[in-house]
Amino acid sequence: EVQLVESGGGLVQPGGSLRLSCAASGFTFGSSAMSWVRQAPGKGPEWVSSINSDDVSTHYADSVMGRFTISRDNAKNTLYLPMNGLKNEDSAVYYCATGWGAESWGQGTQVAVSS
């Protein structure tokens, strides 16, 4: 059974930083592309970023390009999303997900950006 547990969310002021983590189990993490998806209140899911299995290829939504950096540690079965220069519009629940198409999701971690 795929299990994804996100952590690292919280309340931060505009311009601040957070680092999200996702602990993965129940599948071969080192062989799987991974993604981050977010969902703001009242809105549909928004793809944020994806990374291939060996940490070579990364992709970002235009809205986060240059501010967020996806990475992974296959030895620890963990996916990361350091986020810098946070904006109000980054406020959402952030989910890690398996694959390029975000097939299985975790329970999410809340990020709130507010002054």
HUQUIWO-V477435 format. One record per run of one state. SS is the DSSP state (~ for helix, > for strand, _ for the rest). FROM is the first residue (numbers start at 1). TO is the last residue. If there is no record, write none. Layout:
SS|FROM|TO, SS|FROM|TO
This chain:
_|1|2, >|3|7, _|8|9, >|10|12, _|13|17, >|18|25, _|26|28, ~|29|31, _|32|33, >|34|39, _|40|45, >|46|51, _|52|57, >|58|60, _|61|67, >|68|73, _|74|77, >|78|83, _|84|87, ~|88|90, _|91|91, >|92|98, _|99|104, >|105|105, _|106|108, >|109|113, _|114|115
